[in-house]
């Protein structure tokens, strides 16, 4: 995070907007991920928040729970697209559904990876809350 980024982000974001932009749940200013969601380099999550130095993986294996969240998201997406395909086409061909659902799963897997971790940190970890003191200034100042 550069000095210009810190100066432009004076106020922390509201909770939902910070989660949508994958910001740190403690300060709501630092990015959780080092790169974009879709790209050839894959997704790289920071170990520590670049703004407040909060450690995202609080214990070894912490993000294994995110796999269950991602699974739930995947099931909801597949059911939605299967019903939508049936309503739009009326087809009973299993190959149509297999093709569409595989494509949807592959296209949305980066989205599921990122936002399953965001949901875990923001809403599924009981003792993790926004700390206004962390948002006041970067840890390295």
C-alpha positions as CSV (number, residue, x, y, z in Angstrom):
1,X,0.0,0.0,0.0
2,X,1.5,3.3,-1.0
3,X,1.3,6.6,0.9
4,X,-1.2,8.0,-1.6
5,X,-3.5,5.0,-1.1
6,X,-3.4,5.6,2.7
7,X,-4.2,9.4,2.3
8,X,-7.1,8.8,0.0
9,X,-8.7,6.2,2.2
10,X,-9.2,8.3,5.4
11,X,-12.4,6.7,6.6
12,X,-12.9,2.9,6.8
13,X,-15.5,1.5,4.5
14,X,-18.9,0.2,5.8
15,X,-19.0,-3.5,6.6
16,X,-20.8,-4.8,3.5
17,X,-18.8,-2.6,1.1
18,X,-15.5,-3.6,2.7
19,X,-16.4,-7.2,2.4
20,X,-17.4,-6.7,-1.3
21,X,-14.0,-5.2,-2.0
22,X,-12.2,-7.9,0.1
23,X,-10.7,-5.5,2.6
24,X,-9.3,-6.5,6.0
25,X,-12.1,-7.2,8.5
26,X,-10.2,-5.5,11.4
27,X,-9.3,-2.1,9.7
28,X,-11.4,-2.3,6.5
29,X,-8.6,-0.5,4.6
30,X,-6.0,-3.1,3.7
31,X,-6.6,-5.5,0.8
32,X,-6.9,-9.2,1.7
33,X,-5.7,-10.3,-1.7
34,X,-2.6,-9.3,-3.6
35,X,-4.0,-9.5,-7.1
36,X,-7.3,-9.6,-9.0
37,X,-9.9,-12.3,-8.9
38,X,-9.5,-13.4,-12.5
39,X,-6.0,-13.5,-14.0
40,X,-3.4,-15.9,-15.1
41,X,-1.3,-15.6,-12.0
42,X,-3.9,-17.2,-9.7
43,X,-5.1,-15.6,-6.4
44,X,-2.6,-14.7,-3.8
45,X,-3.9,-13.9,-0.3
46,X,-1.8,-11.7,1.9
47,X,-0.6,-13.4,5.1
48,X,-0.9,-10.1,7.0
49,X,-3.0,-7.0,6.3
50,X,-0.8,-4.5,4.5
51,X,-2.4,-1.6,6.5
52,X,-2.9,-2.9,10.1
53,X,-0.7,-6.1,10.1
54,X,-3.7,-8.3,11.2
55,X,-2.8,-12.0,10.5
56,X,-5.6,-13.4,8.3
57,X,-5.0,-17.1,9.0
58,X,-5.3,-17.0,12.8
59,X,-4.4,-20.6,13.3
60,X,-3.1,-23.4,11.1
61,X,-5.9,-24.8,9.0
62,X,-8.2,-21.9,9.7
63,X,-9.2,-21.6,6.0
64,X,-10.3,-25.2,5.7
65,X,-13.7,-24.0,6.9
66,X,-13.8,-21.8,3.8
67,X,-14.0,-25.0,1.7
68,X,-17.4,-25.7,3.3
69,X,-18.6,-22.2,2.6
70,X,-17.4,-22.5,-1.0
71,X,-19.2,-25.8,-1.3
72,X,-22.4,-24.2,-0.1
73,X,-22.0,-21.4,-2.6
74,X,-21.3,-23.9,-5.4
75,X,-24.5,-25.9,-4.6
76,X,-26.6,-22.7,-4.6
77,X,-25.1,-21.7,-8.0
78,X,-25.6,-25.1,-9.6
79,X,-29.2,-25.4,-8.4
80,X,-29.9,-21.8,-9.7
81,X,-28.4,-22.5,-13.1
82,X,-30.0,-25.9,-13.4
83,X,-33.5,-24.5,-12.7
84,X,-32.7,-21.5,-15.0
85,X,-31.6,-23.8,-17.8
86,X,-34.8,-25.9,-17.5
87,X,-37.0,-22.8,-17.5
88,X,-35.3,-21.3,-20.5
89,X,-34.8,-24.4,-22.6
90,X,-37.2,-27.0,-21.2
91,X,-34.7,-29.6,-22.3
92,X,-34.4,-33.0,-20.6
93,X,-31.0,-33.8,-22.1
94,X,-28.5,-34.5,-19.2
95,X,-25.6,-33.4,-21.4
96,X,-26.9,-29.9,-21.7
97,X,-27.1,-29.6,-17.9
98,X,-23.6,-31.3,-17.4
99,X,-22.0,-28.9,-19.9
100,X,-23.7,-25.8,-18.4
101,X,-23.0,-26.7,-14.8
102,X,-19.4,-27.6,-15.4
103,X,-18.8,-24.3,-17.2
104,X,-20.5,-22.4,-14.4
105,X,-18.5,-24.2,-11.8
106,X,-15.2,-23.4,-13.6
107,X,-16.1,-19.8,-14.3
108,X,-17.3,-19.1,-10.7
109,X,-14.5,-21.0,-8.8
110,X,-12.3,-17.9,-8.4
111,X,-15.3,-16.0,-7.1
112,X,-16.2,-18.8,-4.7
113,X,-12.5,-19.1,-3.5
114,X,-12.3,-15.4,-2.7
115,X,-15.7,-14.7,-1.2
116,X,-15.8,-17.9,0.9
117,X,-12.7,-16.6,2.7
118,X,-14.2,-13.1,3.0
119,X,-17.5,-14.5,4.4
120,X,-15.5,-16.7,6.9
121,X,-13.6,-13.7,8.2
122,X,-16.4,-11.2,8.2
123,X,-19.5,-13.2,9.4
124,X,-18.5,-16.7,10.5
125,X,-15.7,-16.0,13.0
126,X,-17.3,-15.1,16.3
127,X,-14.6,-13.0,18.0
128,X,-13.4,-11.1,14.9
129,X,-14.8,-7.5,14.8
130,X,-13.9,-4.2,13.3
131,X,-11.4,-2.2,15.4
132,X,-11.6,1.6,14.8
133,X,-8.1,2.0,16.5
134,X,-6.5,-0.1,13.8
135,X,-8.1,2.0,11.1
136,X,-6.6,5.3,12.3
137,X,-3.0,4.8,11.1
138,X,-0.9,2.1,9.4
139,X,1.1,-0.2,11.7
140,X,4.4,0.8,10.3
141,X,4.1,4.5,11.2
